[in-house]
């Protein structure tokens, strides 16, 4: 029997161009400082994810 939580999942969209990435998250997924790579625009962005909410981490300027 499948868990109800595992049915709720979404594709992670690229914060730069808005296209679908190769990653999916479920409602119980927690990501911290995750390097999200977009195959379309070829950019890498650090994100946090919790309860299907994605937050972009702004990197400090060096």
Backbone atoms as SQL, in Angstrom:
CREATE TABLE atoms (id INTEGER PRIMARY KEY, chain TEXT, resi INTEGER, resn TEXT, atom TEXT, x REAL, y REAL, z REAL);
INSERT INTO atoms VALUES
  (1, 'A', 1, 'UNK', 'N', 0.837, -1.184, 0.000),
  (2, 'A', 1, 'UNK', 'CA', 0.000, 0.000, 0.000),
  (3, 'A', 1, 'UNK', 'C', 0.884, 1.251, 0.000),
  (4, 'A', 2, 'UNK', 'N', 0.580, 2.168, -0.876),
  (5, 'A', 2, 'UNK', 'CA', 1.408, 3.363, -1.026),
  (6, 'A', 2, 'UNK', 'C', 0.996, 4.430, -0.024),
  (7, 'A', 3, 'UNK', 'N', 1.968, 5.180, 0.438),
  (8, 'A', 3, 'UNK', 'CA', 1.740, 6.262, 1.377),
  (9, 'A', 3, 'UNK', 'C', 1.122, 7.460, 0.654),
  (10, 'A', 4, 'UNK', 'N', 0.212, 8.182, 1.293),
  (11, 'A', 4, 'UNK', 'CA', -0.423, 9.348, 0.675),
  (12, 'A', 4, 'UNK', 'C', 0.588, 10.462, 0.404),
  (13, 'A', 5, 'UNK', 'N', 1.580, 10.607, 1.281),
  (14, 'A', 5, 'UNK', 'CA', 2.572, 11.673, 1.132),
  (15, 'A', 5, 'UNK', 'C', 3.396, 11.477, -0.143),
  (16, 'A', 6, 'UNK', 'N', 3.718, 10.228, -0.477),
  (17, 'A', 6, 'UNK', 'CA', 4.573, 9.980, -1.631),
  (18, 'A', 6, 'UNK', 'C', 3.885, 10.320, -2.951),
  (19, 'A', 7, 'UNK', 'N', 2.564, 10.441, -2.961),
  (20, 'A', 7, 'UNK', 'CA', 1.842, 10.789, -4.185),
  (21, 'A', 7, 'UNK', 'C', 1.960, 12.276, -4.512),
  (22, 'A', 8, 'UNK', 'N', 2.190, 13.088, -3.483),
  (23, 'A', 8, 'UNK', 'CA', 2.295, 14.533, -3.685),
  (24, 'A', 8, 'UNK', 'C', 3.748, 14.873, -3.996),
  (25, 'A', 9, 'UNK', 'N', 4.044, 15.084, -5.279),
  (26, 'A', 9, 'UNK', 'CA', 5.405, 15.447, -5.670),
  (27, 'A', 9, 'UNK', 'C', 5.343, 16.432, -6.825),
  (28, 'A', 10, 'UNK', 'N', 6.404, 17.203, -6.954),
  (29, 'A', 10, 'UNK', 'CA', 6.478, 18.213, -8.015),
  (30, 'A', 10, 'UNK', 'C', 7.867, 18.230, -8.603),
  (31, 'A', 11, 'UNK', 'N', 7.955, 18.608, -9.865),
  (32, 'A', 11, 'UNK', 'CA', 9.246, 18.839, -10.498),
  (33, 'A', 11, 'UNK', 'C', 9.789, 20.153, -9.967),
  (34, 'A', 12, 'UNK', 'N', 11.086, 20.207, -9.774),
  (35, 'A', 12, 'UNK', 'CA', 11.726, 21.440, -9.347),
  (36, 'A', 12, 'UNK', 'C', 11.984, 22.273, -10.594),
  (37, 'A', 13, 'UNK', 'N', 11.503, 23.513, -10.588),
  (38, 'A', 13, 'UNK', 'CA', 11.708, 24.415, -11.716),
  (39, 'A', 13, 'UNK', 'C', 12.938, 25.273, -11.479),
  (40, 'A', 14, 'UNK', 'N', 13.645, 25.556, -12.550),
  (41, 'A', 14, 'UNK', 'CA', 14.846, 26.381, -12.479),
  (42, 'A', 14, 'UNK', 'C', 14.456, 27.810, -12.102),
  (43, 'A', 15, 'UNK', 'N', 15.086, 28.390, -11.064),
  (44, 'A', 15, 'UNK', 'CA', 14.761, 29.765, -10.697),
  (45, 'A', 15, 'UNK', 'C', 15.246, 30.790, -11.720),
  (46, 'A', 16, 'UNK', 'N', 16.225, 30.428, -12.560),
  (47, 'A', 16, 'UNK', 'CA', 16.762, 31.370, -13.546),
  (48, 'A', 16, 'UNK', 'C', 15.894, 31.439, -14.800),
  (49, 'A', 17, 'UNK', 'N', 15.541, 30.261, -15.378),
  (50, 'A', 17, 'UNK', 'CA', 14.811, 30.276, -16.653),
  (51, 'A', 17, 'UNK', 'C', 13.397, 29.710, -16.555),
  (52, 'A', 18, 'UNK', 'N', 13.061, 29.029, -15.459),
  (53, 'A', 18, 'UNK', 'CA', 11.709, 28.529, -15.258),
  (54, 'A', 18, 'UNK', 'C', 11.414, 27.177, -15.883),
  (55, 'A', 19, 'UNK', 'N', 12.414, 26.526, -16.480),
  (56, 'A', 19, 'UNK', 'CA', 12.163, 25.221, -17.097),
  (57, 'A', 19, 'UNK', 'C', 12.308, 24.111, -16.057),
  (58, 'A', 20, 'UNK', 'N', 11.790, 22.928, -16.406),
  (59, 'A', 20, 'UNK', 'CA', 11.858, 21.777, -15.518),
  (60, 'A', 20, 'UNK', 'C', 13.290, 21.264, -15.423),
  (61, 'A', 21, 'UNK', 'N', 13.715, 20.920, -14.209),
  (62, 'A', 21, 'UNK', 'CA', 15.028, 20.305, -14.025),
  (63, 'A', 21, 'UNK', 'C', 14.831, 18.795, -13.957),
  (64, 'A', 22, 'UNK', 'N', 15.884, 18.063, -13.688),
  (65, 'A', 22, 'UNK', 'CA', 15.798, 16.610, -13.606),
  (66, 'A', 22, 'UNK', 'C', 15.426, 16.131, -12.210),
  (67, 'A', 23, 'UNK', 'N', 15.130, 17.064, -11.303),
  (68, 'A', 23, 'UNK', 'CA', 14.867, 16.719, -9.907),
  (69, 'A', 23, 'UNK', 'C', 13.392, 16.879, -9.566),
  (70, 'A', 24, 'UNK', 'N', 12.918, 15.950, -8.730),
  (71, 'A', 24, 'UNK', 'CA', 11.567, 16.031, -8.191),
  (72, 'A', 24, 'UNK', 'C', 11.657, 16.052, -6.676),
  (73, 'A', 25, 'UNK', 'N', 10.711, 16.722, -6.038),
  (74, 'A', 25, 'UNK', 'CA', 10.646, 16.697, -4.579),
  (75, 'A', 25, 'UNK', 'C', 9.261, 16.234, -4.168),
  (76, 'A', 26, 'UNK', 'N', 9.208, 15.559, -3.019),
  (77, 'A', 26, 'UNK', 'CA', 7.941, 15.124, -2.443),
  (78, 'A', 26, 'UNK', 'C', 7.596, 16.055, -1.288),
  (79, 'A', 27, 'UNK', 'N', 6.405, 15.890, -0.733),
  (80, 'A', 27, 'UNK', 'CA', 5.973, 16.747, 0.361),
  (81, 'A', 27, 'UNK', 'C', 6.851, 16.582, 1.596),
  (82, 'A', 28, 'UNK', 'N', 7.466, 15.412, 1.773),
  (83, 'A', 28, 'UNK', 'CA', 8.308, 15.185, 2.946),
  (84, 'A', 28, 'UNK', 'C', 9.801, 15.368, 2.661),
  (85, 'A', 29, 'UNK', 'N', 10.152, 15.939, 1.508),
  (86, 'A', 29, 'UNK', 'CA', 11.550, 16.180, 1.152),
  (87, 'A', 29, 'UNK', 'C', 12.069, 17.446, 1.825),
  (88, 'A', 30, 'UNK', 'N', 13.265, 17.339, 2.405),
  (89, 'A', 30, 'UNK', 'CA', 13.929, 18.507, 2.987),
  (90, 'A', 30, 'UNK', 'C', 15.314, 18.606, 2.362),
  (91, 'A', 31, 'UNK', 'N', 15.589, 19.728, 1.699),
  (92, 'A', 31, 'UNK', 'CA', 16.898, 19.977, 1.089),
  (93, 'A', 31, 'UNK', 'C', 17.501, 21.218, 1.727),
  (94, 'A', 32, 'UNK', 'N', 18.789, 21.180, 1.972),
  (95, 'A', 32, 'UNK', 'CA', 19.493, 22.335, 2.516),
  (96, 'A', 32, 'UNK', 'C', 20.778, 22.514, 1.729),
  (97, 'A', 33, 'UNK', 'N', 20.985, 23.716, 1.195),
  (98, 'A', 33, 'UNK', 'CA', 22.168, 24.033, 0.385),
  (99, 'A', 33, 'UNK', 'C', 22.339, 23.048, -0.762),
  (100, 'A', 34, 'UNK', 'N', 21.257, 22.760, -1.459),
  (101, 'A', 34, 'UNK', 'CA', 21.279, 21.802, -2.566),
  (102, 'A', 34, 'UNK', 'C', 21.682, 22.517, -3.856),
  (103, 'A', 35, 'UNK', 'N', 22.727, 22.035, -4.562),
  (104, 'A', 35, 'UNK', 'CA', 23.119, 22.659, -5.826),
  (105, 'A', 35, 'UNK', 'C', 22.232, 22.169, -6.973),
  (106, 'A', 36, 'UNK', 'N', 21.254, 22.970, -7.344),
  (107, 'A', 36, 'UNK', 'CA', 20.314, 22.623, -8.410),
  (108, 'A', 36, 'UNK', 'C', 20.908, 23.010, -9.760),
  (109, 'A', 37, 'UNK', 'N', 21.030, 22.034, -10.663),
  (110, 'A', 37, 'UNK', 'CA', 21.591, 22.286, -11.989),
  (111, 'A', 37, 'UNK', 'C', 20.470, 22.240, -13.025),
  (112, 'A', 38, 'UNK', 'N', 20.436, 23.221, -13.909),
  (113, 'A', 38, 'UNK', 'CA', 19.448, 23.262, -14.988),
  (114, 'A', 38, 'UNK', 'C', 20.117, 22.847, -16.298),
  (115, 'A', 39, 'UNK', 'N', 19.626, 21.769, -16.935),
  (116, 'A', 39, 'UNK', 'CA', 20.231, 21.343, -18.196),
  (117, 'A', 39, 'UNK', 'C', 19.933, 22.282, -19.361),
  (118, 'A', 40, 'UNK', 'N', 18.900, 23.114, -19.225),
  (119, 'A', 40, 'UNK', 'CA', 18.550, 24.015, -20.330),
  (120, 'A', 40, 'UNK', 'C', 19.444, 25.258, -20.353),
  (121, 'A', 41, 'UNK', 'N', 19.504, 25.977, -19.235),
  (122, 'A', 41, 'UNK', 'CA', 20.308, 27.204, -19.206),
  (123, 'A', 41, 'UNK', 'C', 21.712, 26.965, -18.656),
  (124, 'A', 42, 'UNK', 'N', 21.985, 25.764, -18.187),
  (125, 'A', 42, 'UNK', 'CA', 23.296, 25.347, -17.698),
  (126, 'A', 42, 'UNK', 'C', 23.798, 26.189, -16.523),
  (127, 'A', 43, 'UNK', 'N', 22.867, 26.624, -15.671),
  (128, 'A', 43, 'UNK', 'CA', 23.242, 27.372, -14.478),
  (129, 'A', 43, 'UNK', 'C', 23.038, 26.486, -13.252),
  (130, 'A', 44, 'UNK', 'N', 23.830, 26.744, -12.231),
  (131, 'A', 44, 'UNK', 'CA', 23.701, 26.039, -10.971),
  (132, 'A', 44, 'UNK', 'C', 23.301, 27.035, -9.893),
  (133, 'A', 45, 'UNK', 'N', 22.281, 26.683, -9.116),
  (134, 'A', 45, 'UNK', 'CA', 21.745, 27.569, -8.095),
  (135, 'A', 45, 'UNK', 'C', 21.622, 26.797, -6.794),
  (136, 'A', 46, 'UNK', 'N', 21.990, 27.419, -5.675),
  (137, 'A', 46, 'UNK', 'CA', 21.802, 26.790, -4.376),
  (138, 'A', 46, 'UNK', 'C', 20.373, 27.027, -3.907),
  (139, 'A', 47, 'UNK', 'N', 19.703, 25.941, -3.473),
  (140, 'A', 47, 'UNK', 'CA', 18.327, 26.065, -3.010),
  (141, 'A', 47, 'UNK', 'C', 18.140, 25.337, -1.681),
  (142, 'A', 48, 'UNK', 'N', 17.089, 25.706, -0.977),
  (143, 'A', 48, 'UNK', 'CA', 16.557, 24.978, 0.163),
  (144, 'A', 48, 'UNK', 'C', 15.141, 24.585, -0.217),
  (145, 'A', 49, 'UNK', 'N', 14.684, 23.434, 0.272),
  (146, 'A', 49, 'UNK', 'CA', 13.318, 22.997, -0.006),
  (147, 'A', 49, 'UNK', 'C', 12.739, 22.327, 1.230),
  (148, 'A', 50, 'UNK', 'N', 11.501, 22.685, 1.543),
  (149, 'A', 50, 'UNK', 'CA', 10.773, 22.078, 2.656),
  (150, 'A', 50, 'UNK', 'C', 9.283, 22.277, 2.398),
  (151, 'A', 51, 'UNK', 'N', 8.495, 21.224, 2.559),
  (152, 'A', 51, 'UNK', 'CA', 7.040, 21.255, 2.331),
  (153, 'A', 51, 'UNK', 'C', 6.695, 21.764, 0.932),
  (154, 'A', 52, 'UNK', 'N', 7.423, 21.308, -0.078),
  (155, 'A', 52, 'UNK', 'CA', 7.229, 21.672, -1.488),
  (156, 'A', 52, 'UNK', 'C', 7.480, 23.159, -1.757),
  (157, 'A', 53, 'UNK', 'N', 8.116, 23.877, -0.832),
  (158, 'A', 53, 'UNK', 'CA', 8.451, 25.280, -1.020),
  (159, 'A', 53, 'UNK', 'C', 9.950, 25.391, -1.285),
  (160, 'A', 54, 'UNK', 'N', 10.311, 26.051, -2.378),
  (161, 'A', 54, 'UNK', 'CA', 11.709, 26.205, -2.777),
  (162, 'A', 54, 'UNK', 'C', 12.167, 27.620, -2.441),
  (163, 'A', 55, 'UNK', 'N', 13.332, 27.738, -1.815),
  (164, 'A', 55, 'UNK', 'CA', 13.923, 29.023, -1.489),
  (165, 'A', 55, 'UNK', 'C', 15.307, 29.089, -2.121),
  (166, 'A', 56, 'UNK', 'N', 15.571, 30.145, -2.882),
  (167, 'A', 56, 'UNK', 'CA', 16.876, 30.341, -3.510),
  (168, 'A', 56, 'UNK', 'C', 17.806, 30.986, -2.496),
  (169, 'A', 57, 'UNK', 'N', 19.012, 30.425, -2.366),
  (170, 'A', 57, 'UNK', 'CA', 20.013, 30.956, -1.451),
  (171, 'A', 57, 'UNK', 'C', 20.910, 31.910, -2.226),
  (172, 'A', 58, 'UNK', 'N', 20.928, 33.142, -1.794),
  (173, 'A', 58, 'UNK', 'CA', 21.780, 34.148, -2.447),
  (174, 'A', 58, 'UNK', 'C', 23.207, 33.965, -1.944),
  (175, 'A', 59, 'UNK', 'N', 24.140, 33.789, -2.871),
  (176, 'A', 59, 'UNK', 'CA', 25.541, 33.637, -2.480),
  (177, 'A', 59, 'UNK', 'C', 26.154, 35.010, -2.260),
  (178, 'A', 60, 'UNK', 'N', 26.942, 35.145, -1.194),
  (179, 'A', 60, 'UNK', 'CA', 27.590, 36.443, -0.968),
  (180, 'A', 60, 'UNK', 'C', 28.653, 36.714, -2.024),
  (181, 'A', 61, 'UNK', 'N', 28.785, 37.962, -2.398),
  (182, 'A', 61, 'UNK', 'CA', 29.789, 38.341, -3.396),
  (183, 'A', 61, 'UNK', 'C', 31.187, 38.221, -2.797),
  (184, 'A', 62, 'UNK', 'N', 32.096, 37.636, -3.560),
  (185, 'A', 62, 'UNK', 'CA', 33.449, 37.436, -3.046),
  (186, 'A', 62, 'UNK', 'C', 34.308, 38.654, -3.263);
